[in-house]
Amino acid sequence: MASAMAGIEALKGTHQELKSRMEKSVEDFRAHLASARTGRANVHMLDQIKVDYYGSETPISQLGQISTPEPTLILVQPYDKGIVPAVEKAIRTSNIGLNPMSDGTAIRVPVPPMTEERRRDVVKQLNKTLEDHKTAIRNIRRDGNDQIKKAAKDKLISADDEKRASEEVQQLTDAEIKRIEELFKTKEKEILTV
């Protein structure tokens, strides 16, 4: 679908800016889903965990090799053996319910099967994340509508253009919210399936 806003000089960049900001929100939600715990080991489960590495919070994935040699085990092999205890502590204190074990050079993270209660907790947590991301997308919509109203107030666009542009922003918002809701439903089904 071609953008009506792209044809209006005063709003040329607005549509692209809103779309790109909303897509960033969708991608962020997708990253949260990837790191959500299911019954199987997954290298992305550790994506949200950061380790204090010489004073800066660094994602575990940048500090070592992460693999899943077995369906119920994540193996973390830090490049710098000196940070093994820090990585182990970061995993243990994160709220994803894993208990890592280290042999001094690598960290084994067994992924226990999830209980029904834990599955529901994970879904509840993801539902909250979903609502946060919907709110973020709606805030982006508000910003877009404010830009459109300002352009109309400054007589840069006609009333018809304002109406069309506002409808377009709403369609964009609805489409992006629908995308994250579908991502959530798929993940929810994966988590609740034993």
C-alpha positions as CSV (number, residue, x, y, z in Angstrom):
1,M,0.0,0.0,0.0
2,A,1.4,3.4,-1.0
3,S,1.6,6.0,1.7
4,A,-0.7,9.0,1.3
5,M,1.5,10.9,3.7
6,A,4.6,10.4,1.4
7,G,2.7,12.4,-1.3
8,I,2.2,15.3,1.1
9,E,5.3,17.5,1.2
10,A,4.9,18.6,4.9
11,L,4.6,14.9,6.0
12,K,7.1,13.2,3.7
13,G,9.4,11.9,6.4
14,T,6.7,11.3,9.0
15,H,5.3,8.0,7.7
16,Q,8.8,6.5,7.3
17,E,9.9,7.7,10.7
18,L,6.7,6.3,12.4
19,K,7.0,3.0,10.5
20,S,10.6,2.6,11.4
21,R,10.0,3.4,15.1
22,M,7.1,1.0,15.3
23,E,9.2,-1.7,13.6
24,K,11.9,-1.2,16.2
25,S,9.3,-1.8,18.9
26,V,8.2,-5.0,17.1
27,E,11.8,-6.2,16.8
28,D,12.4,-5.5,20.5
29,F,9.3,-7.6,21.4
30,R,10.5,-10.4,19.1
31,A,13.9,-10.4,21.0
32,H,12.0,-10.7,24.3
33,L,10.0,-13.6,22.9
34,A,13.2,-15.3,21.7
35,S,14.7,-15.1,25.1
36,A,11.6,-16.3,26.9
37,R,12.0,-19.7,28.5
38,T,10.3,-22.7,27.0
39,G,10.8,-26.3,27.9
40,R,13.9,-26.7,25.6
41,A,17.3,-25.2,25.9
42,N,17.7,-22.2,23.5
43,V,20.8,-20.0,23.1
44,H,18.5,-16.9,23.1
45,M,17.4,-17.7,26.6
46,L,20.4,-15.8,27.9
47,D,20.0,-12.8,25.5
48,Q,18.6,-10.4,28.1
49,I,21.3,-11.2,30.7
50,K,24.1,-8.7,31.0
51,V,27.4,-9.2,32.8
52,D,29.5,-6.5,34.5
53,Y,32.6,-6.7,32.3
54,Y,35.3,-4.2,33.3
55,G,32.6,-1.7,34.3
56,S,30.2,-2.0,31.4
57,E,27.1,-4.1,31.2
58,T,27.8,-6.5,28.3
59,P,25.5,-9.2,26.9
60,I,26.7,-12.7,27.5
61,S,26.6,-13.5,23.8
62,Q,29.4,-10.9,23.3
63,L,31.6,-12.5,26.0
64,G,31.7,-16.1,24.8
65,Q,30.4,-19.0,22.7
66,I,26.9,-20.1,23.5
67,S,25.6,-23.5,22.3
68,T,23.0,-26.1,23.1
69,P,24.8,-29.5,22.9
70,E,21.7,-31.2,24.3
71,P,18.0,-30.3,24.3
72,T,18.1,-29.5,28.1
73,L,21.6,-27.9,28.3
74,I,23.1,-24.5,27.4
75,L,26.9,-24.4,27.3
76,V,28.6,-21.0,27.7
77,Q,32.3,-20.9,26.9
78,P,33.6,-17.4,27.8
79,Y,36.6,-16.1,25.6
80,D,38.1,-14.7,28.8
81,K,38.4,-17.4,31.5
82,G,38.6,-14.7,34.2
83,I,35.0,-13.7,33.8
84,V,33.6,-17.3,34.3
85,P,32.4,-16.5,37.9
86,A,30.8,-13.2,36.8
87,V,28.9,-14.9,34.0
88,E,27.8,-17.7,36.3
89,K,26.6,-15.2,38.9
90,A,24.7,-13.1,36.2
91,I,22.8,-16.2,35.1
92,R,22.1,-17.3,38.6
93,T,20.7,-13.9,39.7
94,S,18.7,-13.3,36.6
95,N,15.0,-14.1,37.2
96,I,14.8,-16.9,34.6
97,G,15.1,-19.7,37.1
98,L,18.3,-21.4,35.9
99,N,21.1,-22.8,38.1
100,P,24.4,-22.7,36.2
101,M,27.5,-24.8,37.1
102,S,31.0,-23.9,36.2
103,D,34.2,-26.0,35.8
104,G,36.4,-22.9,35.7
105,T,36.5,-22.7,31.9
106,A,32.9,-23.2,30.8
107,I,29.5,-22.8,32.3
108,R,26.9,-25.5,32.0
109,V,23.3,-24.3,32.4
110,P,20.8,-27.2,32.8
111,V,17.3,-26.3,31.6
112,P,14.9,-28.1,33.9
113,P,11.5,-29.0,32.4
114,M,9.0,-26.3,33.2
115,T,6.2,-26.9,35.6
116,E,2.7,-25.8,34.7
117,E,2.9,-22.9,37.1
118,R,6.2,-21.8,35.6
119,R,4.7,-21.9,32.1
120,R,1.9,-19.7,33.2
121,D,4.3,-17.3,34.9
122,V,6.3,-17.0,31.7
123,V,3.2,-16.3,29.7
124,K,2.0,-13.7,32.3
125,Q,5.4,-12.0,32.1
126,L,5.3,-12.0,28.3
127,N,1.8,-10.6,28.4
128,K,3.0,-7.7,30.4
129,T,5.9,-7.2,27.9
130,L,3.3,-7.3,25.1
131,E,1.2,-4.6,26.8
132,D,4.3,-2.4,27.3
133,H,5.2,-2.7,23.6
134,K,1.5,-2.0,22.5
135,T,1.8,1.2,24.7
136,A,5.0,2.1,23.0
137,I,3.5,1.7,19.6
138,R,0.4,3.8,20.6
139,N,2.8,6.5,21.9
140,I,4.5,6.6,18.5
141,R,1.0,6.9,17.0
142,R,0.3,9.9,19.3
143,D,3.6,11.5,18.2
144,G,2.6,11.0,14.5
145,N,-0.9,12.5,15.1
146,D,0.7,15.5,16.9
147,Q,2.9,16.1,13.9
148,I,-0.1,15.9,11.6
149,K,-2.1,18.3,13.8
150,K,0.7,20.7,13.9
151,A,1.1,20.6,10.1
152,A,-2.6,21.3,9.8
153,K,-2.5,24.1,12.4
154,D,0.4,25.7,10.5
155,K,-1.7,25.5,7.3
156,L,0.9,23.2,5.6
157,I,-1.7,20.5,4.8
158,S,-5.5,20.6,4.1
159,A,-8.2,19.2,6.4
160,D,-8.6,16.3,3.9
161,D,-4.9,15.6,4.0
162,E,-5.0,15.7,7.8
163,K,-7.9,13.2,7.9
164,R,-6.2,10.8,5.4
165,A,-2.8,11.0,7.2
166,S,-4.5,10.4,10.6
167,E,-6.3,7.3,9.2
168,E,-3.0,6.1,7.7
169,V,-1.3,6.4,11.1
170,Q,-4.1,4.4,12.7
171,Q,-3.8,1.7,10.0
172,L,-0.1,1.5,10.6
173,T,-0.6,1.3,14.4
174,D,-3.3,-1.4,14.0
175,A,-1.1,-3.5,11.7
176,E,2.0,-3.3,14.0
177,I,-0.1,-4.2,17.1
178,K,-1.6,-7.1,15.2
179,R,1.9,-8.3,14.4
180,I,3.1,-8.4,18.0
181,E,-0.2,-10.0,19.1
182,E,0.3,-12.8,16.6
183,L,3.9,-13.2,17.6
184,F,2.7,-13.5,21.3
185,K,0.0,-16.0,20.4
186,T,2.5,-18.3,18.7
187,K,5.0,-18.1,21.6
188,E,2.2,-18.6,24.1
189,K,1.2,-21.8,22.4
190,E,4.8,-23.0,22.3
191,I,5.3,-22.3,26.0
192,L,2.0,-23.9,27.1
193,T,2.5,-27.0,25.0
194,V,4.2,-29.7,27.0
